[in-house]
Every structure is written in C-alpha cells, then in structure tokens.
Amino acid sequence: MNTIKNIFYFTVFLSFTCFAQEEDTLSYFPLQVGNLWQYYQPHNGDYFQVEVLSEDTSAEESSIIYLVKIRYAEIPHKVFINDLNTIYWKTSSDSSWSIKYKFNAAIGEAWISNSFHQYYTVYKGQDEDILFGQNVETKEFWLTDHPQTTLPLAAEWLAKGFGLYKSEFEVGATLLIGCIIDGIRYGTIVEVEENNNEEIINTYQLKNYPNPFNGQTQIYYSIPSKGEITIKVYNSLGQEIEELYRGFKTKGSYTINWKPDNITSGVYFVVLQTSSQVKTNKTAYLK
C-alpha cells in the first residue's frame, strides 16, 4: 500500500514539475503560432513587428522549431522537449544554435547567445512591473561583450504572459505597444509597413536591423521616385567612414549589407542622399 502511495505522489510531483517548466518557458516567451508583438522606438519614431509564423516538430531531436519573423528577417527558435526552460535561436543561416534565454538561470549566470557575433547574455534577476494594466512578473537580461561586465550593451525585460516588452540600448529604447497572445489582444495594434517593392511608396525611408549591431547589419531604404542616390556612413564627428552605394535606383524598397571593418565601437550615421532629399539613420556598432 505504501509503495502504491509513493508511486502516486511521485507521479503527481513529476506532472507538476513538467507543467511548471513548460509554463515558465512558454509564458516568458510565448511561441505559439499566431502570436504577434508590435514595438515602438521613441528615438526614431519607428514601429516594427514580431510574429510567430510556424512550428515544426522534429521527432528525432525531441524538439520544436518555431519560425519567428523579426522585422524583415525570419529567425528560427528551438525548444527541446527535455529542456523546456531554455530557448535556442539561429541568428544567421551559417551560425550554430545558441541559447537565447534561460528561464531557470541563476542570477549573474552568463552564456554565449550569438555564436556568429560572439556576444553574451547575462541573467540579472526577477522583478515586477505593470503592463497593459496588469501586475506582471518580469525577468531582466543583459546583452554584453564580456560575461563579467558591469555595463550592458543593451538590456531586455520579459514579462510573464507577454514576452519581451522593453529593451534599452545606447541610442534609445524599444517598447511594446500591443500584442496578440493566444488569440487575446492587448494594447494597441497598428498597421506596420512591410519592406517590399509591391507596397505604395510615397516617402523616403531609412533604417537598419539589428540596431545596435555587432559584425554586420542590414540597411533598409525606400525611395518614392527614380534618380541618382548615395548611401554613406559617418561617425559622430561628421567624418565619412564608408560609401556603401552610389548609382541610379528606380522607385522601390531595397536592402544593403554593411559589415564594418577597422572601426571602433560607437554611434554612426547612415545617410541616404538624393538630388532633393537627405535622410539620416542613427545606429550603434558594438565591437
């Protein structure tokens, strides 16, 4: 009788343990297909969107791979069924899987979160905040270039039940303004323009992602009419660092890759110039 009772209690304990691990992972970063987040950056007036597009169960690895669209890039995330407190991601097609978040990490624990650019994430602890009128538990993570640093390159806050809701970095901040989690809408959802040549383009646009960045970044720009353009990069002293493009473009949206070489960390300005317009975008390079 005692043996049966012990087996019963062990089964209940195991069930609750597994449920708690899954709940923590999926609530601090809810990866269900259809979940959507919209963000605003006050320093440049930019809106952008993150969306979970699909999931793929890989039985041989006992994992689920989620395809997450962040701005214009589709970045795979992975959760192992036997490691439900850890979310992995691949930041480029030629990079290996890295740990994005560890929800059971000890305070101060650090790990390489981007194998391509070699930067670290450090878990800083748990707190509380108010989001969409609700009291929520939060976790803070720092992005650093060294695991023992005392100053982060950027900081991220995740809210239980919502995911990433705030980040701060050298040139500004990113704030969650609205989201759809498991079919429930919170906050404000606005129409976000996608970067493709089929959209109606009537203004000059210039931005880059990621920002801040390490290694390389994609510059996205739109022009409403054909003409000669130049795209150059300047440092904070106004000195030209590099010319990325010079030539003729028709009306449309375009991307260009910038991979700096032999420059120091700091704030830089990408400048799009035409015969009648000058558009400037501020970015931070983290070496």
N, C-alpha and C positions, 0 to 999 in steps of 0.2 A: 504493500500500500504506500509506504513512504517513497519507494522507488518511482511509482507512477506519479505521485505528487511532485517529486523533484523534477521529473521529465516535463510535467505540465508547466511548472514555474519557469524552467529553463526555456521552454518553447515560447512562452509569453514574453520573457525578458528579451529573447532573441528577436522576436517580432517587433517589439517596441524600439529596440536598438536600431534595427534596419530602417524602420519607419522614420526615426529621428534623423538618421544620416541623410536619407533621401529628401526629407522635408527641408533640412538646412540648405542642402545644395540647390534644390530647385526653387527655394524661396528667395535666397540672396542673389541668385542669377536665374530667373525663371526662363527656361529654354524651350518651353512648349511652342510648337509650330503656330504661327499667327500672332504671337506676342510682339508688340511693337512699342518703341520708345521714341519720343521726339525731344530734341535738345535745342537750347538757345545759348549762344555765346555773346554776352553783352559787349565785349570789347570790339567785336567787328560786325555785330548785327546779323550773324549767320545762324540759320536754322539747319539742322540735319536730322536724319532718321536712322534708327537701327531696327532691324526686323529679323525674326527667325523664319527662314524660308522653308526648310525641310529637315527631316531626320532620317537616318539610315541605321538600322540595327545590324551590327557586324557580329554574327554569332560566334565566329572563330576567335574573336578578340574579346567577347563578352562586353561589348561597349556599344554606345550610341553616338553617332556622329551627327552633329547639328550644323547646318549651313546658315551662318549669320551674315546678313548684309549690313555693313557699317559704312555709311555714306555710299560710296560707289564701289567698294570692294566687298567681295564675298569671302568670308574668312571662316574656315571650318573650326568647330569646337567639339571636344570629345569628353564624354563621361564614361568611365569604366563602371560596370555594374558592381564590382567588388571594391570600388574606391569612390564612393558617392560623395565624399567631401572634397574632391579635387576636380577642377575643370581645366582641361588642357586646350590649347589652340595652336594653329599653324599660321604664322604671320606672313609667310610668303610661300610660293609653290616649291621653292628649293630649300626650305627650312625644315627642321625636325619638329616633332611635337614638344611644346614647352608647357610648364604649369602656369596657367593664367591666375587662378585663385585657389587657395587652400582655406577652407572654412573651419578646419579644426587645428589650424596652426597656433603655435604658442606665440605670445607677444614678443616681437623682436625677431621672429624667425624669418629668414630670407631665402629666396630661391631665384634661379635664372628664369625669367618669364618671357624672354625673347632670345632664342638661340641664334637668330640671324644677326641681331644688333647687339647682343651681349649686354642687356641691362637686367637689373634685379627688381623683384617686388618684395617689399617688407611688410609684414602684418603689424599694425600699430595698436590694435585693440578694438573693443566694443563700446558702444555708447548708445544714446537715444536722441531722436530728433522728431520734428513734426513734418509730415509730408502729406499733402492733399487733405489736411485737417485731421490726420491720424497720428497718434504716437507710434513710432516705429523703432525697432532695434536697428542699429547700424554697425557696420564694420569699416574700419579705415585701413587703406593700403597705400604705401608709398612706392613710387617708381624712382629708382636710383641707379647710379652708375657704379656704386660700391655698396656691399651689404652692411657696412658699419657707418655709413654716412649719417650726419646729423641734420642735413638739409636735403629735402627731396627735390628731384627734378619736376615731379608732379605728384599730387595726392588725389586718391579716389575714395569716395564713400558709397557703400552699397547699403540699401535699406531692405530689411526683411519683408518679403512680399512684393517688392518692386524692382530690385536690381540696382544698377548704377544710377544714382540720382544727382551726383555732384562731383566735379573734379576741378582742381585748381592747379595752375602752372604759371610759369614766369610771365607770360604775356596776357593772361586773362583767366577765364573760368568757363566751364560748361555746366549748364543747369537743366535738369529735367523739367519740362513744362507740361507734358502729357504722356500717357501711355495706355496701352490696351493689354491687360494681363488676364489670360484665360477667359477672354471674351468680355471682361469688365473694363469700362473706360474710366480713366481718372484724368483730371486736369483738362488742359486744352489741347486738342489735336488740330493742327493747321496743315494746309496743303503744302507739301515740300516739293520743290522742283527737282526733277531728276536730270542728271547730266548726260544728255544725248542730243544728237543732231536733228531729231524729229520734233523737238519742242519749239514753241514760238519764242524766239529770242529777240528781245527789244531793248536790252540793256547790256552794258559791259559788265562782266563778272570775272572775278579772280579770287581763287582760294587754293589752299593746299592741304593735303591729308597724307600721313598724320601730321599734326601740329600740336605740340613740339615733335621733333623727329630726331632720329639717330640713324646715320648711314645714308638713307635716301628718302625722298618724299615725292608724291605725285602732285603736280600743279594742274589745276583745272581752270580753264578760262573760256569765256564766251564772248563773241563779237557780233553785233547786230547788222554789220554791213561789211562788204569786202574791202580790202585795202592792205597796204604795207604795215606790218607791225614789228615791234621788237619786244623781247622779254629779257630783262636783265635783273641781276641780283646786286644789291648794295648793302654795305654794312651800316652800323649805326652812326658812322661819321660821314655818310654820304658818298663813300668811295665805291666805285664799281668793282665788284668781285668777279662776276662772270656774266657773259652773254649767252643765254640759253637758246634764243631763236631770233632770227632776222629774216623776213621774207614776206611773201604775199599769202593771205588767207581769205577764203570766202566766208560768208556768214555761217556761223555754226558754233558748236562747242568742241573743245579739244583738250587733250592732256599732254603733258610733257614731264619726263622724269628728271629730277635734279638729284645728283649724287655728288655732294661737295667733296673736294679734295684739298688737303693742306690749309684748312681754315680752322679757327678756334671756335669753341662753344660761344653762343651769344645770340643776340637778336639781329635778324636780317630782314631786308625788304625786297620782295619780288615786285617788279614794276613792269606793267604792260603799257606800252605807248603806241599810239597811232597818230595820224596826222592831226586829229582833233581832240583826242582824249588821252588822259594818263590815269591808270588805275593802279593802286598800290595795295599790297597784301603783306602784313607783318607775320613773321614766323620765327620760331626759336630752334636753333640747332644745338643738340645735346651730344657732345662727343664723349 
